[in-house]
């Protein structure tokens, strides 16, 4: 069994953080969970700050020694005490500049402090989209019953506006700022606001919805990243793998069953729908729904509960069939701006981690993973052959020339079949045309026979106000033959009030 899944099987322990904390890891964080990644980042940042401080102090000392060597008389006149007093006065600007440059920003230290929002003039020149207005109204309605709702809204609005109006901000810097804001607000809700875990989670969900709806344009696939290039690369890769069959991936799904086929279609729809969502939580919900449809398809096919070993190959198959739009951008967006706890635990975190693994497998998929030789894999990837086409027998069955010849024969057979079908259609069309001509002649003969059997009849007036009913048949010269008439209105007492009788019309035959 392991040989069949050499490149697909994934031990569940590989989904966890490499630090061994028990949370789900992420490839974008080098296998760490968001908590360990944040701590590692902070340590690296502090280490960098200390190194920069040491460098700044070293530069300052060298500058002072160089200055003292160039002006020895100043050193001798001022004495040791005065020299020490003059040091901070001679080069204060350099020290303060270096110190300020390598000191963490106020946003990192206290992102929840009162922040100045953009001026009314600048905000008025920028009309927010309708989605932003709706998100703002929904956020305000949610916060109204809360005791500290006004303060939460003020801080969230100030932060999002300050981030939205920053130009050329990097994706990592924006992600770090948002994650810091999430962390500090969550800590404050737990301590200062004395909120329960469920209440804090609900508030943070609404905070994420409000902030990321407003920051979506700046946060999703920013120009400062290579997300778009990654999207194009994975899309091209999936297109090149269109020939991969369900048997090659060892997917335990029987698409011939209507319920299974329906679940597969729903799974594909859900993973494609992920791109239309703006909030990370809603994108994760699409991944979760897709995964549940996959488990249902496996369960119905196998007539037993689905296992985690069957899930990943099936997820890879669904991604290959769906080729979701902007796949890498969506994964990066969720990784950067989702609430950290949501990716560390729970079903959302589990399914998202599996999706990241599925994409990584697709990027590295090779012939060995599909139980194919390297030659066959290259032929299929280049389009020179396909597992769906019959291969020639013999030692040269897999050569490029035989594969191309097999493809030519397949196309010729298809064209021959189409020619025969077209000839049959044309024969039926000619037969229909002949039948229509015969039917027209037959109808004309029957009409003429009827006219010969029944003689021509006409009407003559029987008196004032009386209407005679008769038929008139036109002969070859257009004359009509008189016929017996009957006054059908003879017994009508009020016949004088009737309109004048209709005159028979003569039709040329």
Number of C-alpha atoms within 10 A of each C-alpha: 7 8 11 15 18 13 20 24 19 19 10 11 11 13 23 22 24 18 13 13 13 14 23 27 29 25 15 15 15 11 18 24 28 25 16 19 19 17 11 13 13 12 12 12 13 14 12 13 17 14 13 17 17 12 13 19 15 12 15 18 13 12 13 15 12 11 14 15 12 11 11 10 11 14 16 12 10 13 11 11 8 13 15 12 11 12 13 11 9 11 13 11 11 13 16 11 11 17 16 11 12 15 13 13 11 10 15 13 11 13 22 21 12 12 17 11 16 14 8 8 8 9 13 10 8 8 9 11 10 9 13 18 15 13 18 19 13 14 19 17 12 14 19 12 10 12 10 12 16 13 13 18 18 14 20 21 19 19 23 18 19 14 18 18 14 11 8 10 16 16 21 13 10 19 17 18 18 23 19 19 20 22 16 17 21 18 15 15 20 15 11 8 13 12 16 11 12 9 13 19 17 11 22 18 17 19 21 20 21 26 22 23 23 25 18 18 12 20 23 19 20 18 14 11 13 12 21 15 13 15 19 15 14 21 19 12 18 21 14 15 19 15 17 20 15 16 10 17 22 17 19 19 23 17 16 9 12 10 15 21 15 13 21 26 18 17 27 23 17 22 26 20 17 24 18 11 15 21 25 25 20 17 24 25 20 20 24 21 18 26 27 16 20 26 24 19 26 25 17 18 19 13 9 10 12 18 11 14 15 20 22 24 24 25 24 22 23 23 21 24 17 17 20 23 18 20 24 23 21 24 22 18 23 22 20 23 25 24 22 19 16 20 25 24 16 12 16 21 23 20 23 25 21 24 20 19 21 23 20 14 17 20 13 11 16 17 16 15 19 20 16 13 12 12 13 18 22 15 17 19 19 12 15 18 25 19 13 9 11 13 18 14 9 7 7 12 14 17 16 15 12 17 21 15 15 19 18 12 11 14 12 12 12 11 12 12 11 12 12 10 11 12 11 11 12 11 11 12 12 10 11 12 12 11 11 11 10 11 12 10 10 11 11 11 12 11 10 10 11 11 14 10 8 9 14 18 17 20 20 17 14 14 10 10 19 21 22 21 20 17 20 19 22 19 15 9 8 11 12 17 14 15 16 12 17 16 15 12 14 15 9 11 8 10 14 11 8 11 8 11 12 9 11 12 10 14 10 10 9
